[in-house]
Amino acid sequence: MYSPGRRLAVHLTVTAVIAAGLTGVSWLVPETSAPAAADPVGETDLLTEAQAQDQAVESGEAVEVTALRTERREVTANPDGSFTATEFTAPVRTVVDGDWIDVDPTLQVHADGTIAPVATTIDMRFSSGGDQPLVTVNKNNRSVALSWDGPLPTPTIAGPTATYSEVLPDVDLEVTALIDGFTHVLIVKNAQAANNPALAEIDMPIAVDGARVRASDSGGVEWVDSASGSPLVMADQPIMWDSRQFTSDESNLRVAEEGAGRAPVSVTVDTDSVTLEPDQALLTAPDTVYPVYIDPVYRDEYRSAWAMVDRGYPSQSYYKFAGADDEGLGRCNFSDCNSSMIKRLLYKVSTSFYKGRTILSATFGATLAHNYYGSDRADRADLYLSTTGITSGTTWNSKVDQWNNKIAEADTPAPSGGSCTYSTPHATEWNVKTEVQAAANSGKTSLTFGMRNASETDATKWMRFCHNGHLRVTYNTPPEQADTNDMGITPGKACTYAIGADSYTNKPPTIFATLKDDDHGDKNEWGSGGKVSEQLRAEFRLIWDDQEWTAPLSGAKASGSQFQLDLATAAGLPELPHNTPIGWIVRAHDANTAGPWSWAGDSSRCRFVIDPTTPDPPVVTSIDFPDGDAITEGVGEIGSFDITAPRATTKSYIYDFNDDDAGPKTVELDNLGDGLSIDFMPVVPGRQLLTVTAVDANGLSSSTSYSFRVSVPAAAGRWGMTDSAGSLQAVDVDGTNPAMVGDGVDFAAEGPGVHTAAHFDGTPQAYASTGNRSIAPTGESFAAAAWVKIDDLSKDATAVSVDGTGEAGFRLGYHSTSATTGTWTFEIPDTDVSSFTTWRIIAGIVTETNKNTWVHLIGSYNAFDNTMRLYLNGQLLATAQRDSLWNGTNTVQIGRSLENGRYRNNWTGSLADIAIFDRYIVPAEANHLGAVTPRRTGYWQLNAAADGLSPEYLGGPNLQLSDGASIYNPADPVLDPFPLMGAGHLELDGTGGCAIAAAPTVDTQTSFTLSARVRPVSDAPETDMVVLSIPGSNGSMVTVGYSAASESWQASFTHADATGAATTVVTSRITPTADGFGQAIAVVYNAYTGDIILYVDGVASEPLQDPYLDAWAATGVVNVGQAVINGSPTYHFSGAIDDVRTYSGVANHVVIDALKKRDEDPSI
């Protein structure tokens, strides 16, 4: 039988311990190990949620989202589209030499004599004897050294423990490494040793760097960041106990048992020492059984926590089980329990990761270490939801009113026999889905669960649970709400609630809706995103009078597909009434959950009326744009639709595409009953909807809908101009039409982004010419695009053209107005030979000041309306009409154009990414093509600083380091913490430390991207802290940093350079962490769309509800580690920042994925 006062022999050796050493990293978490060995993660293995989901779907097996791996969390993508995250209360892995490995507190003696654990979450060094500090701890470069007041003997090493014998007569000192902290225990062996005056007050000197030590409200010790005050390492009020319940061969357990006599130890803290005052009554009492142990325990602080409360010691805190691996649950009323009576357990787990997610399942679990009989008894333990959290001051009294909300109960499995290594067969699991979903809905950042023995009156139900609680959550992003603009009926029209003439149909119609889900990062309309689309099913529901009917789930289709339900043949549908409004709604289901109904929120249901007297609807067909889910490359292309009259008396048609701003168009027929052919050119990719109403001579009408999908066709020819230096040709993208270059072209010049360009010297040999082949007839719709940078403003120059017979079919380039000024131009000659005039657009201003800036030009002709358009960087500059048509169909000329039978206008400057399209470029696509390719404007590796200046990688503006800012380089590459990236990182003290660029690198009125790798000094700092900002005169236009109120990373954009200006804020759901690798943070601003996206380790924030369109020109420079408000610096960052980058333009998913790598990469 296993009694409450006795543990298994393998754990039974209690010695009197004083745990007083504070030092500076993770301090205590009783030993545990990961559920499985943590494999090293290479840079190519850092998978985001979308990437891991793609692999899971393709392989049929769960795949870890390695980009989200932390010391206490792991996430896997499941083949069914869901994700499973496991949050551990204690660390299960840590970073050593740049790799994740399982925690291991075993001590090693290094070649220089240093004693340190193998793998713990904080860096610790133990004394090898003499006058070295007893323990030196470093957490994120905040350190505390705790010493013994006197020389130390050479220790004996056994596992995680170093024993310093006879530090006082018959008094040993043991220091034990824990996975996230340490404990030091004074072992007083006999009464004579107990009467030593040195044990009346035990003074332990301390030395701090970047930290300060203070007494806690609970009577313990806190080591906090000297700037922010955020707790880093904590020790509860120490306790001492004797050995009255243990025999001499059971003397290796350094935690207090229920049967031991015990007492609190008073603690006094000043600037240079921690003083322990043992309870002299227990130390010297006649019935005290030696050895006696005096034990402070220091442990790392992070979001999760656990505690025991004891009714027998109602004011005593047992935060994190006071150093024990496991603790009791239930009644302990045996004689050897002393004053312990009823024990309860508490666990705090983080939930911020699940904000906005649908919770499919959630369990909280903890390992059962022992029960009364040591066998599989299936005793019951109940779980409660606490309304308050856990702190170092949590006691029985502070939690006495928190046991009213029981949420689950569970039978316990067979005990583990004392092992606290996670093991499913020994874990008790409680269903907490409702509680986690509520937290996800409200944005609550943590939950605290209370565990209570179901039989607190029966001592034989006593049990012990491990500290390693875990929350396992399977979650999913629900499908999107169906857009009523993507819903409709046929016969009939688009979705409307109001009943009008178009709402009537002479038979039960087919209802349809397009449904979407972006769990996999589905490709967006211009082709970026994931490669696997979520499989969805549709659920339709009809409502009329006081009845409703729900159809069975449809078959599965890919996200973005149209789902239909033919009400004329739907199985199980009751007969629908005539001349009664019938409403219908729809929602999407993925493999796990349903999205909201289409009428949720401000939306309404769609309605129609069945009236057998309604005329038949018109019939629509199209060869160019087939209906249904087939995708046609049709954006920018003109296609036709044929409408057949439903009856001989049809006199007119009313048609509308996509319910657009142009509104419905009415066509009166020359002859009753005629059909109609209409042309249409899609201007956006995706689902399109044509509605047609036929009206007869009697005024009767009938309608139908025609739905089809289009995508964006590729360019007819594209030349990146990124060929190697010395190349004799510019290779096109598909390798079928290379352009031979003249001697005036040099490749490998600096390009507009990360790629190179070709430089043209302006001589007659400055050109690239393709073979004689037709790729884009200029008598039809066509377009040309190019990235250009011009050097010589004194002459006209052509970036790209297409040959005709004696004239170019078009010219896109530059028009000189003086030796130092000019404009951009797109022109089309009026005839093929010896043109008398030219249809021309001249727009934009080019000067000596801005000529060295790369710009993107698009010239586009729309044969549908005979309009020419010129775009600059995606923005429309001007339009012009073309009044004559002919085809230039021959060779593509890059860097020159044909004029009066001769090649002229050779380019002087650089060209990149030349594209010819055999179709019109629509405005939205022009913006996409002309979006400034992310061009790095600043890159600071922060590996070194000379005279307070840390260089920009390519010699750009330095970062000036202030007081309180320094470059951290490890002095000891074996034992010192490694930098975030490369050879060093920026260390900031949180009081005034910052780094400021010497010159601007970001134009805040245009699109830009900022990024850095960041590690705050603790998981949950108590103050707001800014990582990056760009100030104006009165405030920072953009700030990226940590919000203490929400315990999250945020990016904030102000709407004006004014005090108290409105702000737009985006928040990441990825929890900040002080783990070794830190986190990759990037904010991307798209000035055209007003989108702001905050990425943390590659995971994007939720889309903005309203675009940010009030960007203003911040006059300041990049500030690292602070914001500036009204000219005063504030919100200083405490922690480490590295790999700071600024970009002009919008970083796409390729760049974001590259930025999450943990190695320096100047190529990004």
N, C-alpha and C positions, 0 to 999 in steps of 0.2 A: 504494500500500500504506500502511496506517495502522499505524505502529509504536507500541509502548507508551509511548515517550518523547515522543510528539507528538500533540497534539489538533488538531482542525479549526481552521483559521485564525481563524474567528469567535470562538473561545475562547482564543486564544493571545496573552496579554500578561501576563507575570508581573513584578511589581514587588515589591521587598522591603518587607514589611509588618509592623508591630507592631499586632496587634489587641488593644487593651487596654481599650477603653471599656466599662464595665459601667453599666447604667442602670436597668432595671427593668421590662421587659415581655418579650414573646417575643423572643429574641435571634437565634438563628440557625436557619434552615432554608434551604438553598439554594433559589434561586428556583424556584417551581413554580406551576402554576395549576390551577384546578379542572377536573375533567373536562368540566364545562359551566358556563356562567355561572350564578351563584346569583341567582335572581330575588328581589327584595325580598319579604318575607313579611309580609303585613298580619295584623292580629289575627284576622280572620275566616278566615284561611288556616291557622291553627295546628291541624292535624289530628292526632288521636291515632291509634294503630294501628287501633282499631275503626272510627273515622270514615273513615280512608283506605281501609280494607278494604271498607267499604260502597260507597264511590265506585268502587273498582276493580271490584268485582263488577258494579255497575250499568253502568259504562262499557265494561267489557271491556279496559281499559288500566291500566297500572301508575300508581299515584298516590303521590306522596311523602308520607311521614309527617312533615310539617313541624315538628311539636312535638318531634321527636327530631333535628332538624338541629343539627350542631355544627361547629366549625372543621375537624374531621377525620373526620366521619361523615355519611352520608346513608342513609336507609332508605326503601324503597318497598314499598307493598302491591301484591301481584300478583293478577290476577283469579282465579287458581286457589286462593286462600286462603293462599298462602305470603307471606313477606316476604323482601326482599333488602336486606342491609346491606353497605355498603362502608366499611371503616375504612382511612383513609390514615395513613401514618406521619408525614406532614408536613401542616401546615394547608393547606387549599385555599380557604378563605374566612374572612372576618372581619366584624365588625360595625362599621359606620360610620354615624353619625347614625341609629341604630336599625334599620338594614337590613343583611341579609347581602349582601356583595359579594365578588367574587373578590379574592384578595390581589394587591397591586401595590406593590412597594417603591420605585417611581419617586419621586424627591424633588421637592417643590414649595417655592417661596419664597412665603410668605404676605405679606400687605400690611404687617405689622409687622416684616418681615424674617426671621421665624422660618422655619427650614428643617426640613421634616418629610416623611416618606413618605406616599404617597396612602392606602394601606390595608395595614397590617401588624397582626400579632396582639398586638404590644405598642406602646405609645405612645413615640415617640422624637422628640427634637428635636436637630438638629445646630447647631453654632455658626455664626453668621453673621460671626464674626471678633471680634478684640479679646480681652477678658478673659472672654467667655462660656465656660461649660463646653463641652468638645469634643462630648460627647454626654450628654444627659439622658434617662434611660429610666424609665418608670413602668409598673409591672405591678401592677394592682389596688391602686393607691395606696400601693405600696411603691416608693420611687424611689432611684436612685443616679445621681449626676452625676459623670462622669469628665472630667477637665480635662487640658490640655496645660500644662506648667510654663513658662508664658510667653505673651505675646500671640500671637494667631493672625491670619493674613492673611484677607482676604475670600476665600471659597472659589470655585472654579469647579465648576459643577454639570453633571453628565452622567449622565442616567438615575438610577440609585440611588446614585451616588457623588458625594461632595463632596471635592475635592482642595484641600488647603491647601499651597501651594507654598512651598518654602524656609523651612520651620520651623526648620531648621538649614542651614548652607551646603551646597548640593547634596543636600539631603534634603527630600523631599516627604512629606506625611502625607495619606493617603487614608482616608476613612471611607465605608463602603458599607452601605446599609440592606439587610437581608435580610427575608424575609417574617415571621420570628419572632426577629429579633435584628440584630446588626450586626458588622462586622469593621472594625478600623482597622489600616492597614498603613503602616509606615515604609519609604520607598523610598530606599535609599542608592545614589546614582548612580555613585560612583567611589571609588577607593582613598583619595584625599585626604579625602573626606567620611567614609569608614569609620574614619579615624584620629582623628576628632573625639572628645576626651575625654567629651563629653556622651553618646556612645553606649556608654560603658562601663556606665553605669547610667542607665536612663531612668525617672525618677520621675514618676508621673502622679497628681496629687491626686484624692481622691474625697470626696464628701459624700453622706451617706445619710439617708433618712427612712423609718422603719418597717422598715428592712432592715439587715443587717450583711454585711460582706464578709470572707471567710475563704479561706485556702489549702485546696485540695482534696488528697486523698490521692494523686491522680495527677499532682500538680505544677502544677495549674492554679488557677483562681479560681472560687469559688462565691459567688453573692449569694443569701442566704437570708432568710426571714422572721425578723425579730428575735425574735419570740415563740416560734414553733413549731420554728424551725430547718429548715423545709421548703425545699428548693432551689427557687428561682425562676428564676434565670438562671445558666448555667455556662459557663466557658471552660476547655477542656483546656489542658494545658501548651502554651504557644505554640511555634511552630517558625519557623525562618528558613531561607531557601534562596537560591541564586544563580541566574543566568540562563545557565549554560554551554551549555544545549542549544537556546537560542532566539535568533533573529536580532532585530535592533533593531526590525523592523516587527511583531514578534509580542510585544507588550508590554502586553497588556491583561488578562491572566489573573492574578488575585491568589491563586492557590493553588499549592502546591508540586507539581511534576511528578516522575515517576519519575527522569528524567535529571538533575535538579538536585542540586547539593551542598546538603545540609541538615543542620541541627543543632537540638537543643532549646534553648529559651530559658528560663533560670531566672526564677522569679517569687517575689517576697517581698511579703507583704501585711501591712499594719498598719492601725491604726484610721483613718488619713486618707490613705493612698496605696497604690497598686500600683506596684511597682518591677520593671522588666524588666532582665535582665542578658543581653544577646546573647552568643553564643559568639564570642569574639574571634578564635579560630583561623580559623573560616569567614569572619568579617567581613573579615579582613585578610590571608588566605592569598595567596601569589603566584599560585595557579591559580584564585582566585575570579574569576568572571565577573560584572561588575556590569551592571545594578543588583542589589542584594541586598534581600530583603524580610524584614521582621520582623513577624509577624502573629499576634496573639491574636484569637480569634473567640469572641464571646459569643452565647449562644443560650438561648431559652426552654426550660424543662423541662416535660415532660408525660409521659403514660404510654407513648407509643410512642417508639421510638428506633432508631437504625441506627449501624453502626460498620464499620470496616475493620480487619483485622489483617494484619500484614506480617511474614513470617518473617525478612526481612532486618533488621527493627527490632523484635525480639521483645518489648521492654519499653516500646515507644512506643504510646500510645493515639491512635487516630484516631476518637474518638467523633464521631458525626454527620459523618463523612468530613472532619473538621477544616476545615469550611467549603466543601468542594467540592460541586458539583452531582452528580457521579458519581465512581465509584472503580473501580479495576481488579479483575479476577478472573482468577486463574491465574498462569502463570509469566511472569516478566519477567527474562530472562537476557541481554538485549542489553547492549552496553557502556555505553549511555546510561541504564541503569537504576540505576547505582551499586550500593548494597547491597540494593535491593529485589529480592526473589526470588519468593516465592509470596504472593499476596494472596487473602484470603477475606473474605466479607461477612456481616454479621449484621443481622437486622431483628427488632425486638420489637413485637408488636401486642397490643392489648387484646382480651380475650375475655370479660370479665365480663358483657357485654350478652347473651350467649347461654345463660346459666345456665338449666338446666331445659328447653331447647328441643331439638327434633329437628332435626338438621342434614341438610338435603336435598342440599346441595352446598356445597363450600367450596374456594376456590382462593387461594393466595398468589401475588402477581405483582409484578414490577418491570420498569421500562422499560429495554431494552437501548439504551444510547447509542451505543456503538461496538464494532466487533470488528476483528480484525487486518487484514482485507482491505477493510473498509468496505462489505461487501456481504452479501446474504442467503446465509449459509453453513450455517445449521442446525447450528451447534455445540451441544454439550450442556452444560447446567449442572445440577448435582445439589443437592437440598435436604435439609438435615439438621435434626433436632429437637435443640435445645440444652436441657440440663437446668438451666442457669443463665441469668440475664438479661443485660442490657447496662447498663454504667455508664460513667462518665467514666474509669474505670480499666481498662476492657476492653482487653486486649493479646493478642498471639499466645500468649504464655506462659500467660495466665490461661484461655485457651480451647483449649489444646493437646489436652486430653482430651475435647473435646466433639464429635468428628467420627466417632463410631461408629454413630450411628443415622440412616442415610440413609432418608428416607421417600418421596422422589419424585425423578424426573428428567424433564427436558423439553428439547426442542430449542428453540434460540433463534430468534426471527424476524429479519427485516431490522432493522438498527439505525436509530435515529431521526436519526442524523447529529449528535447532541449535544444535541438538545432533550429536556429533562426534563419538559415538559408531558405529562400523562398521555395516552397514545394506545394504544388496544387493538391496532392492527396491530404495534406495537413492544414490546408487553408479553409477557414470558415468564411463563407461568402453570403452577403446580404444584398438583396435587390434594392438599389437606390436610383432607379431610372427616373422616377417622378421628381426627386429632389435635384438631380443633375439637370434634367430638362428645365426645371424652374430657374436654376442658376444660369443656364445657357440663355434662356429667354430674357432674364433681367440684367444679365451682364455681371452677376455676382462673381467675385474673384476667388472665393474659397468657400468650402463647407467644412463644418466641424461635426463629426459624428461621436456620439457617446456610446460606449459599450457597457452593458449591465448584465450581470448574471441573472437568469430568470428565476433562480432559487436562492435569494439572498438570506434565507433563514436556515438553509441546509448546508452545513460545512462539507458534506461529502460531495457536493456539486462544485467544490473549489476547482479552479482552473487557472492556467497562466498563458497569456498571449504575448507574442513577440512584438517588438517595436515596429517591424517592417510592414506596416499597413500598406495597402495598395488600392487604388481606384482604377478599375478597368472599364473603359467606355468605348462602345462601338457607336460611331456617329456617321452622319450622312448630311450632305447639303441637299435639301429638298428640291425637287424640280421647280422651275419658275412658274409664276402665275401666268396663265394664258392671256395674251394681249387680245382684247376684243377686236382690234384692227386685223388680227390674223384669224378671225373666226367668221363663218358665214354659212349660208345654205344655198343649195341648188336643187330644184329651181328656187330662185329667190336672190337676195342680195347679201351684203355684208351685215355683220351683227349690229342690230339696233334694238333699243327697248321700245321706242315709240312705234306705234302701229300706223303705217301709211299704206299707200297704194302698192309700194314695193314689198310689203310684208306678206302679201297673199300668194298662195300657191294652190294649184288644183289637186294636189296629191301630197301625201307625206313626203317631205323633202329629204335629201341627204344633208346632214349637218357635218361641218368639218372645222378643224382647228389645227394650228401649228403649235407644237409643244417643244419646250427646250429645257435642258438641264446642263449646267456648266461644271459639274463635278470633275470632269476630266480636262478642264481647260480647253473646251472645244474651240476649234479654229474660229477666229472672228471673221468679219466680212472681207477683210483684205488679206486673209491667208495665214495669220500667225496664231499660235496656240497649240493645244495638244493634238495628238494624231488619232486618238480613239474617242468616239462619241458615245455618250451614255445611251443605253437602250431604255426606251420608255414605253409605257402603255397608257392608253387614254381611258378615262372613266367619264361617260356622258350621263347627264341627268336631265329629265324633263319635268316641268312643273306646270300644272294647269288647275284652275278652280281650286279644289281642296285636295288634289291628288298629286302624287309625284311617282316617277319611275326611274330607276337607275339601271343602266345597261351593264352587263358583265364587262370586265376589263378587256380591252382590245388586244390584238396581237402586238408583239414588240417591234418597234422601229427605232432607228437612230434619232438622237436629239436633233431637232430642226425639221423633222418630217411632218407631213400633214396626216392627221388621223381623221377618218370619216366614219360615220354611222348612217347607213341607209335605213330610214325609219319605215320605209315601205316593206322591208323584209326582216327587220330586227326581231329576233326570237324573243318571245315573252312580253313584247310590248302590247299593252291593252289597246283597243281601238281608240284612236284619238278623236276627240270631238271636232265637229265642223263649226266654223264661224266663232271660234273661241280662241283668244290669245293663248298661245302655248309658249312658255319660257323654257330655255335650256341653258345649261352651264356645263363646264368641263374642267377637269383637272388631270394633271399628269402624275403617273406613278413610275418611280424607278424600281430597282430590285428590292428596295427596303422601305420606302415611305412614299407618301403622297404629298404633292404640292398643294398650295391653296386653290380653292375653287375660283373660277374666273370672275365671279361676282364679289369676291372678297374686297374689303376696303371701299374705295369710292366707285368701283366698277358696278355695273348692273348686269342682269341677265339679258340674253338675246331673246327676241320673241318673233313668232310668225303666226299666221292664221291659215288654216286649211279651208278653202272655199271651192267646191267642185265646179263652180261656174267661172272660175278664173281661167282666162285663155292659156293655152300652152305657152311655155317660155321659148325664147329664141335659142338657137343652137350655135355654139361657138367652137371653132376648130382652128388649130394653128400647126403648121409644119415646122415653123421656126422655133416656137416655144411650146413644146408638148406639155399637157397638163399633168398634175400629180407631183411625184417626188423626183422625177428625172431632172437632172441639173444640166442646163444648157449654158455654154459660154456665151453670154448675151449682153453683159454690161457694155454700153457704148455701141452696140450693134442695133441696126434697125431690122425689125421683124414684122410680119403681118399676121392679122387675125381675120378669118372669114366668119361672117355672121349670116346665118340662114333665117329667113322670116318664118315665124311660127304659123302664120296664116296669110291668106291672100289679101286681107284688108290692112296689113301692116303699113303704116304711113311714115313712121319715124323711129329712130333709135336714140336712146340716151345711154352713153357709156362713160365709164370712169375707171381710171387706173389708180389703184392704191389709195383711193379717197384723198388724193393729193390737193395741194393748194390751188391748182388750176381749176378744180371743180369739174362737174359733169359736163360733157359736150353733147349737144343735140344735133342730129343729122336728119334733115327732112328728105325723104325719098322722092325721086323723080316719078317713079311708078309704084303704085301700091303693090306690096308683096315682094319688092326687090330685096335682095340680100345686100350686104355691105362688107367692104374690105377696109380695115383700118391698120395704120402703121403705128408702131410703138418702139421707143428705144429706152430700155431700162437704164436708170442712172445710179442705182444701188444694187449690190448683189443680195441674194437671198430670196425669200418668198415674195411673189407679186400676185396681186388680185385684180382681175378685170371683172367689173359688173356691167351687165347690159340689160336695158329695159326696152322692150318692144311696145309701141303704142299704136293701136289700130284706129281706123277712121271713126269709130264710135267712142273713142276716148278710153277704151279698155286697155289695160297694160298688164304685162307679165315680165318677170325678171329672171335672170340666171347669173351665176358666178362662175368664173374660170380662174383657177389657181395654178401657178407654175413657178419654177425656181430657176434662177440664173446665177452664174458665177462670173468672175472677172477673167477674160482671156489674157493670155500672156502676150508680151510684146512680139511683134513679127520679126524683129531683129534687135539684138542687144549686145553692146560691146562695153565691157567693164573698164577697159583701158588700164588694167592692172597687170599687164604683162611684165616680164622680167626685163631689166636693163639690157639693152643691146638687141632685143627682139626685133624682127623685121616685119612682124604683122601683129595686128590687134585681133585676138581670137574672140569670136562671138560666143555667146552663152551656150548654144547648142552645137557649136563646132562645125557648122555647115557653110558659113559665109564669112570667112575671115577678111579683114581689111589690111591690105598691104600698105606699109607706111613709107613716106619719103624720108630723105636724109635730115629733114628739119624737125623730126620728132624724136624725143627721148623719153623712154619709159622710166618708171620707178620714181617719179616726182612726188612731192607731198600731195596727198589727196584731201578731199573734203571731210573724211572721217578716218577710220582706222585703215582704210585701203589706200593704195597708191593711185597715181594718175599719170597722164602723159603730158609732156610739155611740148608746145609748138612754138617755133622760133620766129614765125611771121614771114619767112621767106617762101618763095614758090614751092619749095620742097616740104613745106610744113603741112602735110595732109595725110589722111588714111583713106584708102579707096577700096570698096568691096568689088566683088565680081559683078558682071552685068546681069542682074536678075531683078525681077519685079517683086517687091515685098509689101509695098503700100501705095496703090494707085492714088494719086493726089486729086483725081476728079471725084473720088468718093470720100467718105469720112476717114480722117487719118490724124495722127498726132506724132510729135517728136519731143523728146526730152533730153536734157543734158545738164550735168553739173559743170559750171564754167567759172574760170577766174581769168580776167583779162589784164595784160600788162601795158599795152600800148593803146591809149585812148585817142590817138590822132587819126586813125583810119578805121573804116568799116571792117568788120570781121565776121565770118560765118562759123558758127560752132558745128552745125550739121545741116545737110541739104540732100536732096535727091535729084539726080539728073533728069532733064527732059532732052529734047533734041538740041536746042540752042540756048535754053534757059533752064534754070533750076525749077523743079516742081514746087519747091518752097525753100525758104531760107530762115533759119533760126539763129539769132546771134546778136551782134552789137552794131549800133549806128553812131558814128562820130558826129558831134555837133561843133567841136572845137578841138584844139590840141590837147585839152585837159578835161573835157567833159563829153558826155554822150548819153545814149539811152539804149534800152534793150529793144529788140525788134523781132517781129514775126511777119513775113511777107510772102505773098504768092503772086508771081507775074501773071498778067492777064492773058498772055498767049505763050505758045511753046517756042516760038522763034522770034527774036528781035522784039521783045516786049516793049509796048509803048507806055504802059503804066503798070503799076503794081498795087495790089490790094495789101495794105500794110497797117500793122499796129506798131506804133512807137510809144513806149511808156517806160517809166522808171528813170531814175537819175543815177548816172555813174560818174564819179569824180576821182581825183587823185587820192582823196581821203578814204573812199570805200572800195576802190578797185581791187585791192588785195584780198577781199573777202569772197569766199566761195559762195555762189548762189546757184539755185536750181531754176532752170527755165523750161517751160512747157509751151509749145505752140500746138493748138488743137483746132481742127476744122470739123464742124458738124454739118454734114450734107442735109440733115433733116430740116435745118432752118437757115442754111447758107451763112453760118456765123463762124468767124475766126475768133479765137480767144488766146490771150497771152497770160501765162501765170508766172509769178516770181515767188519762189519758196512756198509754193502751194496756194498763194493768194492771187486772185484774179486782178490783173492790172488794167486790162482794157479789152474791148471787143471791136470788131469791124465786120462789115458785110462783104462777101465775095460775090461778084456779079457775073463772072464768066468761069466756065469749067473746062478743064483739059487735064489729061493725065501725065504726070511725070512718073515714070515707072522703072527707071533704070538704076544705075549704080548709086549707092549711098556714099556721099562724100563727107568725111569728118575733117573739119578744119578749113574748108573752102567751099565755093559754090560756083556753078556755071552761070556765066552772064555774057550774052551776045556771042556765044560760041567759044568763050575762053574762060579758064578757071581763074578766079580772082578772090579777093577778100580773105587771104590766108590768115589764120588765127595766130595771135601773139599772146601767149599765156598757157594755161593748163586746162585740160578737159578730162572728164571722168563720167562713167556710167551713161553712155549714149544709148538711147532707145528709140526705135521707130515702131509705131502702132498702126495697124491697118483698120483702125476704128477711132471713134471719138473718145477722148479722155473726159470723163465726167468730173464735176467739181470736187466731189468727195475724194475721188481717186487722185486728183491733182494734189490735194492736200496731203494724202498719204505718200505719194511719190516725192513731193517737195518738202515733206517734213525734214527738218535739218537732221541729217544723219548724226547720231551722237559723235561729237568731236571733242576729244578730251582737251580741256583748257587748263587743267591743273592736276598734278599728281604728286603727292608728298608721301614718300615711303616711311619717313620719320624713323630712320635707322640711326641718324647722327645729327648733331648740331654743333656748329663752330661759332663761338661768340654769340650764342643765343639764336642763331639762324639755322633752320633746317631747310635744306635745298629742295626746290622743285625738280622733278626728275629730268626734265629737258632744259633746265636753266631758266625757267620762268621765275615768277616772284617767290622769294623765300617766305617761309613762315617764321615770324618773330616770336620767340618764346618769352613769356613774361615770368616774373617771380612766381613760384608755385607750379611751374611747368618745367619738365625735364624729359630728356630721352633716357628711357630705361634700356640698359644693356646688361645681360646677366654676367656677373663676375665669375661665377662658377657654373659652367655649362652643364654639370652633372646635377647639382643640388639646387641651384637657383631656379626660380620659375622662368619658363621660356617666354619670350615676347609673343604678342598676339600674332604677328607676322614678321618674317624676315629676321634681321639682326637686332631690331629694337622697336619700341613703340613710345608714344607720347604718354607720359604719366602726369596726371593733373590732380592737384591737392584739394580742389573743391572750394577754396576760399578766394582765389584770385588768379589761379593758374589758367592760362589760355595760350593759344597760338593764333596770330593774326597775319593774314597774307599781306605782302608788301604792295600789291596792286590788285585791281579787280580782275576776276576771271569769269564772272557770270553776268550776263545781261538778263535781269529779272523780268523784263517785259517780253522776253521771248521764251521759247521752250528750253528747259534745262533739267539737268540731273545732278544730284549731290549724293555722295556715298562715303561710307567709312565702316571700318570694323570697330566694334565698341564692346567694352566690358565695364559695367558699373562696379563700384566697389562692393556692392551687396545686391542680392536679388531684389530687394524692395527698399530702396533708399527712402528716407523720410522727407526729402525735399525735392522740388522740381529741379531738373538738371538739363542743360542744353548741350547737345553734341555739336551741331553746326548751325550757324545763322548768318544772314546777310542783312546788315542794318541800313536804315535810312537816317534821316535827321531826328525823328521822334520815336521810331520803333523799328523792329526787325521785320522786313518783308516776309522772310521765311525763317522759321526755327524748326529744328528737328531735335527731339530729346525725349526725356522721361517725365511722365506726369505722375506725381505722387498720389494725387486724388484717385486716379483710375488704375494705378500700378501698371502702366502700359507705355509703350512707345507711341509717340504722336508726332505729326507734322502739322504746323500751324502757319497759315498764310493770312496776312492782314490785308484789308481792303483799301487802306489808305495810309500814308505816312503821317499818322496823327495819333496822339495819345488817346487810348480807349477805342481805337478803330475796331470795327467788326472783324471777326476772323472766321476763316473756314478751317476746320480741324478734321484730320483723318487719323484714325486710331488702328493700330495693329492688334490682332487677337493673339499674336505670338508673345508669350510671357517673357519679360526681360529676365536675363540670367547672368550671374557672376561666374559661371563655369569658365574653365580655362580657355576655351577657344573664343569666347565672346560671341557676338552676333554680327552678321553683315546687314547693314541698314542702308537703304537707298530710297530717296524720294524723287519722283519723276513728275514734272509739271509739263503739260501739253497746252501751250498758249492758244492753240487753235480751237481745241475742244473744251478747254477749261477743266480737263481731268487732272486730278492729283492722286497719285498712287504711292503708298508707303509700303516698301518691301522689307520684310525681316526674314533673313535666311531664305530668300526667294519666294516667300509667301506674301501675296498681295493683300492690301487692305480692301475693305468692301467699297464698291463704287460710290462716288458722290451722288447724293440725291439731286443737288443743284450745282451746275458748273461754276467754277471760280473764274470770273471774267474781268476781275478788277486788278490785274497785275500792274504794279507801278515800278518805276525805275529806282531801285535802291542804289544810293550813292556810295554805300560802304563796300567793304571787301569781305571775303570769307573769314568768319570768326570760328575758331575751333575751341569748343569748351565753354562758350558763354553766349548769352544774348546781350544786346545793347538796346536800352530803352531810355529815351530822352538824353542820349549821350552818355549814360551811365551803364557800365557792365553789370550783369546780374545773372542769376541762375547758373552759377559755375558748376562744371562737371567734376565729379570726384570718381576717378577710375582711370582706365586706359583707353586710348583712341589710337587707331592705326590706319594706314592705307587710305588716306583722305583723297577724294577725287572730285573734280567738277567737270561737267560736260555741257557743251552747248548742244541742245537737241534732246529728243526723247529716247531714252535707252529702251530698247526692245527686250523681249524675253531672252534672247541670246546673250545680250550684255548682262542682264540681271543674273542669269544663271552663272555666267563667268565670274561675276563679282562675289558670289558666295563662296568661291574657292578660298582656301586658307593659306595659299602660297602667293607671294608677290608675283604679279604678272604685268610687266610694262606693256605688253601687247594689247591689253584691254583698253 
